[in-house]
Amino acid sequence: MARYTGPSYKKSRRYGFSTLETGKELAKRPYAPGAHGKDRKRKLSEYGIQLQEKQKARTLYGLTEKQFHKVFERASKMKGIAGDNMFILLESRIDNLVYRMGMARTRRSARQIVNHGHILVNGIKVNIPSYTCKPGDIISVKENSKNHPAIVDALELKLNTPAFVEFDAKKLEGKYVRVPDRTELNPDINEQLIVEYYNR
């Protein structure tokens, strides 16, 4: 299945969860989309609950089913808790770090910025959004891309930077300081349900 490119608000309302992490999508219409969105009250099965949780995480990070499953398989082979490892791998993606540093308004925008070759990792151009960074990596904007409208627009918003990254807005350069702690990430996703979904 190809990557979803439709309205983000529609997905957020379907899952009752802010996929943009702003809460704006559910502020006006906190019910499912469609003509019967207000009236429809579905009781989900155990499988349905697990599937919805997986879809929430997949939509949040903007991955296809195949990509997300690969991340989970990789997380399962690492030492530690599979659910926590999965979040560490997702947050270590270059597109996610560009978003976390405030160089893009959304993860979708960050993916496009990376794809178009505007980002350097340790001075080397990286145009693969799924590239996994390691703590200590320096992420910067290419010299001739420093006035890119999408980057300038995002920087004007002055988004909050989480503690696991550092960013210098003057140099347009940041550092992936350390792997994130689970408490620093979205609390509305139950990763244990995702683990149960894939291990069923």
Secondary structure, 3 states (H helix, E strand, C coil): CCCCCCCHHHHHHHHCCCCCCCCHHHHCCCCCCCCCCCCCCCCCCHHHHHHHHHHHHHHHHCCCHHHHHHHHHHHHHCCCCHHHHHHHHHHCEHHHHHHHCCCCCCHHHHHHHHHCCCEEECCEECCCCCCECCCCCEEEECHHHCCCHHHHHHHHHCCCCCCCEEEECCCCEEEECCCCCHHHCCCCCCHHHHHHHHCC
